[in-house]
Structure formats: C-alpha cells, structure tokens
Amino acid sequence: MKNRKQQIGIIGCGGIALQKHLPALAKLTDHCELVAFSDIREEKAAHAAKEFGVPGAKVYTDYTKLLADGSLDAVHVLTPNNTHAPISIAAFAAGKHVLVEKPMAATGADALAMVKAAEASGKKFTVGYQNRLRSEIQTLKLACQAGQLGEIYFAKAHAFRRKAVPTWGVFQDKAQQGGGPLIDIGTHALDLTLWMMDNWKPRQVTGSVYAKLTDQTDGNLWGAWDPKTYEVEDSAFGFIQMENGATIYLEASWILNMINPREAATTLCGTKGGAEILADNSLVLNRAEHGALLEETISGGSGPAYFGGAEQKPADLEARGWLESLMRDKPVLVEPRQALVTTQILEAIYQSAKSGKAVTM
C-alpha cells in the first residue's frame, strides 16, 4: 500500500550506515520506520538499532533472516563491495526494494546480475550516488539539459586527494572492495560526468593503475596506515571513448603529489560553452558572448543568517527521494542501468591496466 510508512531494514551497520544513511533516515519519521538491523558483528547491529531503530527493532547477524521478515518493504545494502550482489539479489528474491551503496558492485558481471534480478522482481532499485543532489550539481544538470553547453564532446572526471587514505574498515582490502580510490571515489566523479553528458555508451577504455606511494604514510589526513596490509592501488587514470566520439579522462587517487585536490567534480567542454566544478564546489560556466570571453561563477551557500530553512544535505535528499519513490511510485534518481555502465567502465580501467591493452566495451 502506497503512502504508508515504509518498513526499512539495514544490512551492514558500519561507518557509511552510521554517518550517512541512518542519520538521514532518522529525520524522516513520517516516511519510514527502521525496524531491522543486520551485521556480521552483532554488537554493531545492536548499537545501530538502539541509536536509530524503533522500539523493539530486530537485530540479526545473518542477513537472510532479516530478508525473511515479510513486514519489510525495503533494505539498504551497506556492506563491502564484493557482497553487494549476493545480498541485493537475495533481497529481490525476498520481495524487497533495494538501495545499495556505491559502487553497485565490484565487477560488471555482478552489477548486471543485480540489474536483471531487480527487473525480474519488479521491485525498485537504486544506487547511492548522492552527489547528484548537491546544489551546484543540480544547477549544472539543468544547464546541460537546457543545451547551454551544446554537445559535450570532452570531459574530465576528478577524484583525487593529496594525502587522504582511509585507514578504517576494509578500504585497503582488495578482495572485499575490488579496488582502491578508483572504485571508491572515482565512481562518484565518473557517475556525475556521464550523467551530465547523458551519455551511457562507452566504446573503448584505456587505463593506468599505480601503487607507487603505498609505503609513504607521512602526512596522511587520517594518520599512518600499515603498508603491509595495503593491497589496492593508490591512483588510477582512465581514458574513455564513447560510441558517439566523445572522450572522458578520469583521475582517481587517495595519494597524489598534486595541490588543489578535487573530489566528486567534473569539467565539461561543449560546442556552445564549458563548465567546471571547482575544489570548493563552486560551479563556473564559460562561454563567448558579445565579442568577449565570459565566466559565471555560481557558488553554493546557505540561507540568510538566523533563517531556519538551511539547505539540506545530499544524503538527506537522497533518503527522502528514495522513500518517496517507494511511497508514491516515482522514478528513482539513479537508474540501475546507469550505475551498471559506471561499474563496467571502472572494471575496464583495471583490466586495461593489467593487460596493457585497450578494452573494447
């Protein structure tokens, strides 16, 4: 029944659940109830249930038991990347809607299996690319849709940090994550770029992947990591050619000796004008007009002082949009087949780097 509160289950109660999803969902008590929590570590699920769940929220260490609860409408899959596919596919088989955290999966084959399972089930499915909901990104999307840039034939997807390696969780575990910064933060930048171009048909991908600085822990934002357990790349770069001839350059790194880092940002070059999301998240549009070269800067910002209607965080907007798509049968923000293409391109960059050859999609 639509327009009733959605009964939500959480699978994976680690950092991304506690920092992003649960605080956002907890603000939407008119939309949902958090009634079940699962984690392989029972204490983590119990903590999340106590902090965010309804009275009597259920706690599991086996997600299949959570999925067997017929009262649940939807689940959030917030586990390591290599588990996204089996958990999501099981959730669809159990008749649940699914929001999975980015990236959709560690491999293109897993992502495709998830899409097919969702389509066969008739349930809603989306992926957590909340950066689409930043105010400057929304403005840029409207500009692209209005044709202000013309045909976008060259773009850059930026996701590099100077020295900010995550030192918690399983970020450095290749088996569980499938990769490092490329699959972690590069996925956001690539999603934004493809979305702006509205171009989801890659033709050929060439990639370079490096692990040059994995023993240089000095100066890291979150303290030193253990080089002995660092199993993923420290940087990756991709050159993506689309079927229509457009080109995308992708840069992703947790450690790069380069100032002015940019993350979840894009540069777009079109036949009528260009656009850039800068390091401070401001948007700059450029064009030629009246015999002059012009730039317009659109800066983000909150409302007037003492005004209570401050801009909502992208995570909050993502949660609200997802729940409203369930309650009112609206389209999801991130279409599964779009996220599938993003996963396939990321995998192709890794494959190209390993083989030394371009990968034809």
C-alpha positions in Angstrom: 0.0 0.0 0.0 1.4 3.3 -1.1 1.7 6.5 1.1 2.2 4.5 4.3 5.4 4.5 6.3 8.0 2.2 4.7 9.4 -0.5 6.9 13.2 -0.4 6.4 15.9 -3.0 7.1 19.6 -2.1 7.3 22.2 -4.6 6.2 25.7 -3.5 7.2 25.9 -1.2 10.2 29.4 0.2 9.8 30.7 3.7 9.0 28.6 4.5 5.9 25.4 3.4 7.7 26.1 5.4 10.9 27.5 8.5 9.1 25.2 8.8 6.1 22.2 6.6 5.8 20.9 6.2 9.4 21.0 9.9 10.4 19.2 10.8 7.1 16.5 8.2 7.5 16.0 9.1 11.2 14.9 12.5 10.2 12.1 11.1 8.1 9.9 9.6 10.7 6.8 10.5 8.6 8.2 8.4 5.8 9.7 5.3 7.4 10.5 3.2 10.4 13.8 1.5 10.9 12.7 -1.9 12.2 15.6 -4.4 11.5 19.4 -4.3 11.5 21.9 -6.9 10.4 25.7 -7.0 10.7 28.2 -9.9 11.0 29.2 -8.3 14.2 26.2 -8.4 16.5 27.3 -5.5 18.7 27.4 -3.2 15.7 23.8 -4.1 14.6 22.7 -3.8 18.2 24.3 -0.3 18.5 22.6 0.9 15.3 19.2 -0.5 16.4 19.5 1.2 19.8 20.6 4.5 18.3 18.3 4.7 15.3 15.7 1.9 15.4 12.1 1.9 16.6 11.4 0.3 20.0 11.8 -3.4 19.7 13.8 -3.2 16.4 15.2 -6.6 15.5 18.9 -7.4 15.4 20.5 -10.1 13.2 23.9 -11.4 12.3 22.5 -13.3 9.3 21.0 -11.0 6.7 19.0 -13.9 5.2 17.0 -14.0 8.4 16.3 -10.3 8.1 15.2 -10.8 4.5 12.7 -13.5 5.6 10.8 -10.8 7.6 7.7 -10.3 5.5 6.9 -7.0 7.0 9.9 -5.3 5.5 9.3 -3.1 2.4 12.9 -2.2 1.5 16.5 -2.7 2.6 19.7 -0.6 2.4 22.7 -2.7 1.5 25.7 -1.0 3.1 28.3 -3.8 3.2 31.7 -4.2 1.4 31.6 -4.0 -2.3 32.0 -7.8 -3.0 28.9 -8.6 -1.1 26.6 -6.1 -2.8 25.5 -8.5 -5.5 24.6 -11.6 -3.5 22.8 -9.6 -0.8 20.8 -7.5 -3.3 19.9 -10.5 -5.4 18.6 -12.3 -2.3 16.7 -9.2 -1.3 14.9 -9.0 -4.7 14.1 -12.7 -4.4 12.6 -12.0 -1.0 10.4 -9.2 -2.5 12.2 -6.2 -1.1 13.1 -2.9 -2.8 16.8 -2.2 -2.6 19.1 0.8 -2.2 22.7 -0.3 -2.4 25.6 1.9 -1.5 28.0 2.9 -4.4 29.6 1.3 -6.3 26.8 -1.0 -7.4 29.3 -3.9 -7.4 32.9 -4.8 -7.6 32.5 -6.3 -11.1 30.4 -5.7 -14.2 29.1 -9.2 -14.2 27.8 -8.8 -10.6 26.3 -5.5 -11.4 24.5 -6.9 -14.5 23.2 -9.8 -12.4 21.8 -7.3 -9.9 20.0 -5.3 -12.6 18.5 -8.5 -14.1 17.3 -9.6 -10.6 15.7 -6.3 -9.9 14.0 -6.2 -13.3 12.7 -9.8 -12.8 11.4 -8.9 -9.4 9.5 -5.7 -10.3 11.0 -4.0 -7.2 12.7 -0.7 -7.2 16.4 -0.5 -7.2 18.8 2.4 -6.9 22.5 3.2 -6.0 23.8 5.7 -3.5 25.3 8.4 -5.8 24.1 11.3 -3.5 26.5 13.8 -5.1 24.0 14.3 -7.8 21.9 16.2 -5.3 24.4 18.8 -4.4 23.0 22.2 -5.2 25.7 23.2 -7.7 25.4 19.8 -9.4 21.7 20.3 -9.8 22.3 23.7 -11.3 24.8 22.3 -13.8 22.4 19.5 -14.7 19.7 22.0 -15.6 22.2 23.9 -17.7 23.2 20.8 -19.6 19.5 19.8 -20.1 18.8 23.3 -21.4 21.6 22.9 -24.0 23.7 25.8 -22.7 26.9 23.8 -23.3 25.8 22.4 -26.6 27.2 19.0 -27.5 29.6 17.9 -24.7 32.4 16.1 -26.5 35.2 16.2 -23.9 35.1 15.9 -20.2 37.2 15.2 -17.1 36.1 13.3 -14.0 38.1 14.5 -11.0 38.5 12.4 -7.8 42.0 13.0 -6.4 43.3 13.7 -2.9 46.8 14.8 -2.0 47.1 12.5 1.1 43.8 11.2 2.4 43.9 7.4 2.6 41.0 5.9 4.6 42.6 3.9 7.4 39.5 2.2 8.8 37.1 -0.5 7.6 38.1 -2.6 4.6 39.1 0.2 2.1 42.5 -1.3 1.6 41.3 -4.9 1.3 41.3 -5.8 -2.4 39.3 -9.0 -2.0 36.4 -7.2 -0.2 36.4 -3.9 -2.1 37.6 -4.8 -5.6 40.0 -1.9 -5.7 41.0 1.4 -4.1 40.4 5.0 -4.9 39.1 4.3 -8.4 36.2 2.2 -7.2 35.8 4.3 -4.0 35.8 7.9 -5.1 36.4 7.7 -8.8 33.0 6.1 -9.1 31.3 9.4 -7.9 33.2 11.6 -10.4 32.5 9.2 -13.3 28.8 9.0 -12.4 28.5 12.8 -12.3 30.3 13.2 -15.7 28.3 10.6 -17.5 25.0 12.0 -16.0 25.8 15.5 -17.2 26.7 14.3 -20.7 23.7 11.9 -20.6 25.9 9.5 -22.4 25.9 5.9 -21.3 27.5 4.1 -24.3 31.3 3.6 -23.9 33.2 2.1 -26.8 36.8 1.7 -25.6 38.6 2.2 -22.3 42.3 2.5 -21.6 43.6 2.6 -18.1 46.7 3.1 -15.9 46.9 2.0 -12.3 49.7 2.7 -9.8 50.8 1.7 -6.4 53.8 4.0 -6.1 53.2 5.7 -2.7 51.7 2.9 -0.6 54.6 3.0 1.8 54.6 6.8 2.2 52.3 7.3 5.2 53.7 10.6 6.4 51.2 13.4 6.4 48.1 11.3 5.8 44.9 13.1 6.9 43.7 10.1 9.0 47.1 9.0 10.3 49.5 6.3 9.2 48.3 3.1 7.6 50.1 -0.2 7.6 51.9 -0.7 4.2 51.9 -4.4 4.8 48.1 -4.6 4.6 47.7 -2.1 1.8 46.5 -4.2 -1.1 44.9 -1.7 -3.6 46.1 1.0 -5.9 46.9 4.5 -4.7 45.9 6.1 -8.0 44.3 5.2 -11.3 43.6 7.0 -14.6 41.3 6.2 -17.4 40.8 7.4 -21.0 37.2 6.6 -22.1 36.0 6.9 -25.7 32.2 6.9 -26.2 30.3 5.5 -29.2 29.4 9.0 -30.4 33.1 10.1 -30.4 33.1 11.9 -27.0 36.1 11.5 -24.7 36.3 11.4 -20.9 39.5 11.5 -18.8 39.1 10.1 -15.3 41.6 10.7 -12.5 41.2 9.0 -9.1 43.7 8.9 -6.2 43.9 8.9 -2.4 47.6 9.9 -2.6 48.8 12.2 -5.3 51.6 14.7 -5.1 49.5 17.5 -6.5 47.9 20.5 -4.8 44.3 21.7 -5.1 42.6 18.3 -4.8 39.2 17.9 -6.4 36.7 15.2 -5.5 33.4 14.3 -7.0 33.9 17.0 -9.5 33.7 17.3 -13.3 34.9 19.5 -16.2 32.7 19.7 -19.3 33.6 21.1 -22.7 30.8 21.6 -25.2 30.3 23.2 -28.6 28.5 26.3 -27.0 30.3 26.6 -23.7 32.0 24.8 -20.8 31.6 24.2 -17.1 33.7 23.2 -14.1 33.1 22.1 -10.6 36.0 23.5 -8.6 37.6 22.3 -5.4 35.4 24.5 -3.3 32.3 23.0 -5.0 31.6 26.2 -6.8 30.3 26.0 -10.4 31.9 28.1 -13.2 30.2 28.3 -16.6 32.2 29.8 -19.5 31.2 30.9 -23.0 31.9 33.6 -25.6 29.4 36.4 -26.0 29.3 39.9 -27.5 32.9 39.5 -28.7 34.2 38.6 -25.2 35.1 35.5 -23.2 32.8 35.3 -20.1 32.8 33.3 -16.9 29.9 33.0 -14.5 30.6 31.6 -11.0 27.7 30.1 -9.1 28.7 29.5 -5.5 26.9 27.2 -3.1 25.8 28.6 0.2 23.2 28.5 3.0 20.3 30.8 3.6 20.3 34.2 5.3 21.5 34.4 8.9 19.1 33.1 11.5 16.9 31.5 8.8 15.8 28.1 9.7 15.4 26.7 6.2 19.0 25.8 5.6 19.9 23.7 2.6 19.5 20.0 3.1 22.5 17.7 2.8 22.7 15.5 -0.2 22.3 12.4 2.0 19.1 13.7 3.4 17.7 14.5 -0.1 18.7 11.1 -1.3 16.9 9.4 1.6 13.8 11.5 1.1 13.7 10.9 -2.7 14.2 7.2 -2.3 11.4 6.8 0.2 9.0 9.0 -1.9 9.8 6.8 -4.9 8.6 3.9 -2.9 5.5 5.6 -1.3 4.3 7.3 -4.5 5.8 5.1 -7.2 8.1 7.8 -8.5 11.2 7.1 -10.6 14.4 6.6 -8.7 17.2 9.3 -9.0 19.9 6.8 -10.1 18.7 4.3 -12.7 20.3 0.9 -12.2 21.4 0.6 -15.8 23.3 3.9 -15.5 25.1 2.6 -12.4 25.9 -0.6 -14.3 27.7 1.3 -17.1 29.8 3.2 -14.4 30.8 -0.2 -12.9 31.7 -1.6 -16.3 33.9 1.3 -17.1 35.7 1.1 -13.8 36.3 -2.6 -14.3 37.6 -1.9 -17.8 40.2 0.6 -16.5 41.5 -2.1 -14.1 41.5 -4.7 -16.9 43.3 -2.4 -19.3 46.0 -1.5 -16.8 46.6 -5.2 -16.1 46.7 -6.3 -19.8 48.4 -3.2 -21.1 45.8 -3.0 -23.9 42.6 -1.0 -24.5 39.4 -2.8 -23.6 36.5 -2.7 -26.1 33.2 -2.5 -24.4 
